[in-house]
Amino acid sequence: METKKESLEELLANQRIASTKKYSEERNQINAAGVADVRNSGILSKTLNVGDIAPDFTLRNVQNQPVSLYNELANGPVILVWYRGGWCPYCNITLHYLQEKLPEFKEAGATLIALTPELPDNSLSTTEKNNIAFNVLSDLGNKVGKEFGVVFELTAEIASIYEASFGLNNTNGDDSNELPLAATYVIDTDKTIKYAFLDADHKKRAEPEEILKALKAIK
């Protein structure tokens, strides 16, 4: 099977360069401060991690069908990925890349599930835009994200920019100004987390090859 020549990190690096050129020095400094705020919050020491038991949840997909984690685990390991929203270019690059890798994930016996705080109509738009063939679930109010410990509050500066740029509150249906880390977990059938990608910087994501390595290690 033909695979992408570029790694996900290479594509994200190109986006980072483009974004830096696009924005003013002040905006770039605000963005950097936002990432530093997440890193300094201590969230990375509080998230669920390798060896922890993943809590069950039931959320609805873009077809309004309920999807339960433990039900999916009955069929094999689950790759759980959080994305911030369809407004985030790094998220769209990642979702598209994961879609390209979906046959390899399935061959490894795994199910891929993405979670987002976006309202269902917005997550449907994101799904269609990226031709997603895996379940995208709306985690309204970041309730599941909070159970995994991956939710943080934006700085006032970043929240203001997002609200002015695309209307974050309307996109998510609340005014909490909270978003999830761009976290990725590989969860085994015994509900144990076997792999965790956790980074304060939303511009960095789990490399699919690392996900596949984790899946092979389970076998």
VENLINMO-V640650 format. One record per residue. N is the residue number from 0. PHI is phi in whole degrees, -180 to 180 (* if undefined). Layout:
N|PHI, N|PHI
This chain:
0|*, 1|-71, 2|-116, 3|-64, 4|-76, 5|-91, 6|-77, 7|-61, 8|-60, 9|-64, 10|-66, 11|-67, 12|-62, 13|-62, 14|-67, 15|-61, 16|-64, 17|-63, 18|-67, 19|-62, 20|-70, 21|-70, 22|-94, 23|-71, 24|-61, 25|-63, 26|-64, 27|-63, 28|-68, 29|-64, 30|-62, 31|-64, 32|-65, 33|-64, 34|-66, 35|-62, 36|-63, 37|-64, 38|-63, 39|-81, 40|-73, 41|87, 42|-61, 43|-68, 44|-91, 45|-112, 46|-71, 47|-63, 48|-142, 49|-55, 50|99, 51|-77, 52|-89, 53|-76, 54|-73, 55|-73, 56|-157, 57|-131, 58|-131, 59|-99, 60|-89, 61|-69, 62|-91, 63|66, 64|-97, 65|-72, 66|-127, 67|-110, 68|-59, 69|-65, 70|-64, 71|-69, 72|-66, 73|-66, 74|-102, 75|143, 76|-60, 77|-122, 78|-98, 79|-110, 80|-124, 81|-99, 82|-132, 83|-73, 84|165, 85|-66, 86|-79, 87|-94, 88|-62, 89|-66, 90|-67, 91|-66, 92|-60, 93|-66, 94|-60, 95|-63, 96|-67, 97|-62, 98|-61, 99|-63, 100|-90, 101|-54, 102|-59, 103|-72, 104|-64, 105|-65, 106|-63, 107|-83, 108|85, 109|-104, 110|-109, 111|-102, 112|-132, 113|-111, 114|-119, 115|-147, 116|-80, 117|-62, 118|-61, 119|-52, 120|-61, 121|-75, 122|-69, 123|-64, 124|-61, 125|-63, 126|-61, 127|-66, 128|-63, 129|-102, 130|53, 131|-78, 132|-113, 133|-115, 134|-70, 135|-113, 136|-111, 137|-87, 138|-100, 139|-63, 140|71, 141|55, 142|-62, 143|-71, 144|-56, 145|-69, 146|-66, 147|-88, 148|78, 149|-103, 150|-102, 151|-138, 152|-99, 153|-66, 154|-66, 155|-59, 156|-66, 157|-66, 158|-59, 159|-64, 160|-65, 161|-64, 162|-65, 163|-71, 164|-78, 165|-144, 166|75, 167|-57, 168|-62, 169|-70, 170|-62, 171|-99, 172|77, 173|-155, 174|-116, 175|-76, 176|57, 177|-107, 178|-137, 179|-89, 180|-60, 181|-82, 182|-85, 183|-135, 184|-125, 185|-111, 186|-114, 187|-79, 188|-65, 189|-87, 190|77, 191|-86, 192|-76, 193|-103, 194|-149, 195|-141, 196|-108, 197|-136, 198|-144, 199|-69, 200|-93, 201|-67, 202|-84, 203|-117, 204|-138, 205|-65, 206|-77, 207|-53, 208|-64, 209|-71, 210|-62, 211|-64, 212|-61, 213|-64, 214|-66, 215|-67, 216|-67, 217|-64, 218|-70
